Amino acid sequence: MFKIKHVLLLSFTIIALSVAGCKSRFEKLRLSNDVAKKYQEAMKLYNKKNYTKALVLFEDLAQKYRGRAEAEELNYYYALTLYYLKDYTTARYQFKSFADTYPTSKYAEECRYMGAYCYYLDSPDFPLDQANTYKAIDALQLFINLYPKSERVELASQYISNLRGKLETKAFDNAKLYYDLGGYDITNYKAAVIALKNAQIDFPDIKYADEMDMLIVKSQYLYAKNSYEFRQEDRYNEAIGYANEFIDAHPESKFLAEVKGLKSSSESGIIEAKRVMALTANEEKKYKALMEKDAKKDSSNNTNPTPLK
């Protein structure tokens, strides 16, 4: 699948060149068997930044130079041409293939880096699937491990940081979604607490830490508030526990006042839940006493039936 874009690009180029004129000089060269001249022309086109035409010749030469000494240089420029044409999927494959095939080449370090960089460029926006983001991180980390003294290490490290930031944003948004859906089903508030905690386990240094901790408190509070009274005390106590953890961990957070308010509301919620529970218990006690009284009255009437006249 990764070659589809490349094949379409190549086919379009050949068709365009064919309709431009019968057997132009370029077309004659492309169809010729003079590989030396073809390679020389490909490099001229590459240096003039005419990458579309250079690609046509490099594509043909890659087959003819296979196994020859010249193949190393050719494959290097072939990969760069794909990169400049922004066919990052095919380019990263060619860069990686070059680094694996010629590990001692003077171009090996650059190609290993460029292959990872192409993954970085192909990393999608955070709402989309992040499979390429994880692959880019792995490829960049491999480059750093293989070439720890390279001048490109600093850039590779920065790219990894950027990619991790994207993953953090996605993790935060996915976890927050449960909170947003809590109004439709209170169990989503409990799911939000779990998801927010798991996201912080996956990303211990996540930049949204204080906001996520605030949402944990808020989700647990709303979960308790919307529960039956007999479950509220335990659930409010959990919210208070999370609030105390937040206050200790984020004393300077902009969410501090909100969290303190949620803690206070949770404490009030416990008092109200106990009041309602006590009232309910008292009403149940009265009801039970009334039912027992009625039962005794019925029993008395049954043991002393009215005599027949």
DATA-V224032 format. One record per residue. N is the residue number from 1. RES is the residue in one small letter. PSI is psi as a letter, one per 40 degrees, with the letter a starting at -180 (999 if undefined). D_FIRST is the distance of its C-alpha to the first C-alpha in Angstrom with 2 decimals. Layout:
((N/RES/PSI/D_FIRST) (N/RES/PSI/D_FIRST))
//
This chain:
((1/m/d/0.00) (2/f/e/3.78) (3/k/e/5.41) (4/i/d/5.53) (5/k/d/8.32) (6/h/d/9.84) (7/v/d/10.19) (8/l/d/11.69) (9/l/d/13.91) (10/l/d/15.08) (11/s/d/15.83) (12/f/d/17.72) (13/t/d/19.65) (14/i/d/20.73) (15/i/d/21.83) (16/a/d/23.72) (17/l/d/25.40) (18/s/d/26.37) (19/v/e/28.06) (20/a/d/29.84) (21/g/i/32.26) (22/c/h/32.78) (23/k/f/32.16) (24/s/i/32.38) (25/r/d/33.10) (26/f/d/29.54) (27/e/d/28.30) (28/k/d/30.95) (29/l/d/29.92) (30/r/d/26.26) (31/l/e/27.44) (32/s/i/30.04) (33/n/e/30.10) (34/d/g/31.81) (35/v/d/29.25) (36/a/d/31.80) (37/k/d/32.43) (38/k/d/28.77) (39/y/d/28.11) (40/q/d/31.17) (41/e/d/30.05) (42/a/d/26.56) (43/m/d/28.35) (44/k/d/30.75) (45/l/d/28.05) (46/y/d/26.34) (47/n/d/29.75) (48/k/e/30.41) (49/k/f/27.17) (50/n/g/26.00) (51/y/d/22.46) (52/t/d/20.96) (53/k/d/23.20) (54/a/d/23.03) (55/l/d/19.26) (56/v/d/19.91) (57/l/d/22.47) (58/f/d/20.72) (59/e/d/17.73) (60/d/d/20.39) (61/l/d/22.50) (62/a/d/19.90) (63/q/d/20.10) (64/k/d/23.87) (65/y/e/24.69) (66/r/h/22.92) (67/g/e/25.66) (68/r/i/28.06) (69/a/d/29.69) (70/e/e/28.44) (71/a/d/24.80) (72/e/d/25.20) (73/e/d/26.28) (74/l/d/23.84) (75/n/d/20.73) (76/y/d/22.25) (77/y/d/22.64) (78/y/d/19.31) (79/a/d/17.67) (80/l/d/20.28) (81/t/d/19.64) (82/l/d/16.00) (83/y/d/17.49) (84/y/d/20.23) (85/l/e/17.96) (86/k/f/16.40) (87/d/g/12.84) (88/y/d/13.07) (89/t/d/9.55) (90/t/d/9.82) (91/a/d/13.52) (92/r/d/13.66) (93/y/d/11.89) (94/q/d/14.48) (95/f/d/17.26) (96/k/d/16.85) (97/s/d/16.70) (98/f/d/19.80) (99/a/d/21.64) (100/d/d/21.09) (101/t/d/22.12) (102/y/g/25.01) (103/p/d/26.39) (104/t/e/29.79) (105/s/i/28.73) (106/k/e/30.34) (107/y/e/26.89) (108/a/d/25.52) (109/e/d/26.66) (110/e/d/25.31) (111/c/d/21.85) (112/r/d/21.79) (113/y/d/22.89) (114/m/d/20.53) (115/g/d/17.45) (116/a/d/18.94) (117/y/d/19.90) (118/c/d/16.44) (119/y/d/15.56) (120/y/d/18.81) (121/l/d/18.01) (122/d/e/14.78) (123/s/h/16.96) (124/p/i/17.54) (125/d/i/21.03) (126/f/d/22.83) (127/p/e/22.87) (128/l/i/19.07) (129/d/h/17.19) (130/q/f/17.92) (131/a/d/15.51) (132/n/d/14.59) (133/t/d/18.35) (134/y/d/19.27) (135/k/d/16.88) (136/a/d/18.42) (137/i/d/21.85) (138/d/d/21.30) (139/a/d/20.09) (140/l/d/23.02) (141/q/d/25.43) (142/l/d/24.48) (143/f/d/25.24) (144/i/d/28.57) (145/n/d/29.42) (146/l/d/28.82) (147/y/g/30.55) (148/p/d/33.08) (149/k/e/35.31) (150/s/i/32.77) (151/e/e/33.66) (152/r/e/30.11) (153/v/d/30.77) (154/e/d/32.45) (155/l/d/29.53) (156/a/d/27.07) (157/s/d/29.50) (158/q/d/29.72) (159/y/d/25.96) (160/i/d/26.03) (161/s/d/28.95) (162/n/d/27.17) (163/l/d/24.18) (164/r/d/26.67) (165/g/d/28.54) (166/k/d/25.56) (167/l/d/25.20) (168/e/d/28.97) (169/t/d/28.93) (170/k/d/26.39) (171/a/d/28.48) (172/f/d/31.62) (173/d/d/30.43) (174/n/d/29.21) (175/a/d/32.59) (176/k/d/34.58) (177/l/d/33.09) (178/y/d/35.26) (179/y/d/38.27) (180/d/d/37.54) (181/l/e/37.41) (182/g/d/40.65) (183/g/e/42.78) (184/y/d/41.30) (185/d/h/41.77) (186/i/d/43.70) (187/t/e/41.69) (188/n/d/38.88) (189/y/d/41.26) (190/k/d/41.46) (191/a/d/37.67) (192/a/d/37.53) (193/v/d/39.88) (194/i/d/37.73) (195/a/d/34.42) (196/l/d/36.08) (197/k/d/37.54) (198/n/d/34.30) (199/a/d/32.54) (200/q/d/35.37) (201/i/d/35.05) (202/d/d/31.37) (203/f/g/32.36) (204/p/d/36.01) (205/d/f/36.37) (206/i/h/34.67) (207/k/e/36.11) (208/y/e/36.85) (209/a/d/39.12) (210/d/d/42.34) (211/e/d/40.84) (212/m/d/39.09) (213/d/d/42.40) (214/m/d/44.20) (215/l/d/41.83) (216/i/d/42.47) (217/v/d/46.19) (218/k/d/45.81) (219/s/d/43.59) (220/q/d/46.05) (221/y/d/48.97) (222/l/d/47.60) (223/y/d/46.76) (224/a/d/50.41) (225/k/d/51.87) (226/n/e/50.26) (227/s/i/51.20) (228/y/i/54.34) (229/e/d/57.37) (230/f/e/57.80) (231/r/e/54.35) (232/q/d/54.64) (233/e/d/56.72) (234/d/d/54.23) (235/r/d/51.29) (236/y/d/53.19) (237/n/d/54.15) (238/e/d/50.48) (239/a/d/49.96) (240/i/d/53.01) (241/g/d/51.67) (242/y/d/48.36) (243/a/d/50.44) (244/n/d/52.58) (245/e/d/49.53) (246/f/d/48.23) (247/i/d/51.65) (248/d/d/51.81) (249/a/d/48.28) (250/h/g/48.20) (251/p/e/51.80) (252/e/e/50.80) (253/s/i/47.98) (254/k/e/48.16) (255/f/e/47.61) (256/l/d/50.73) (257/a/d/53.11) (258/e/d/50.79) (259/v/d/50.39) (260/k/d/54.16) (261/g/d/54.62) (262/l/d/52.34) (263/k/d/54.32) (264/s/d/57.57) (265/s/d/56.31) (266/s/d/55.26) (267/e/d/58.75) (268/s/d/60.29) (269/g/d/58.01) (270/i/d/59.37) (271/i/d/62.94) (272/e/d/62.23) (273/a/d/60.51) (274/k/d/63.53) (275/r/d/65.88) (276/v/d/64.15) (277/m/d/64.00) (278/a/d/67.72) (279/l/d/68.60) (280/t/d/66.67) (281/a/d/68.36) (282/n/d/71.74) (283/e/d/71.12) (284/e/d/70.05) (285/k/d/73.19) (286/k/d/75.37) (287/y/d/73.69) (288/k/d/74.19) (289/a/d/77.84) (290/l/d/78.37) (291/m/d/76.85) (292/e/d/79.07) (293/k/d/82.11) (294/d/d/81.33) (295/a/d/80.86) (296/k/d/84.28) (297/k/d/85.91) (298/d/d/84.51) (299/s/d/85.66) (300/s/d/89.16) (301/n/d/89.45) (302/n/d/88.45) (303/t/e/91.13) (304/n/g/93.92) (305/p/i/93.61) (306/t/h/95.90) (307/p/i/98.84) (308/l/i/99.24) (309/k/999/102.12))
//
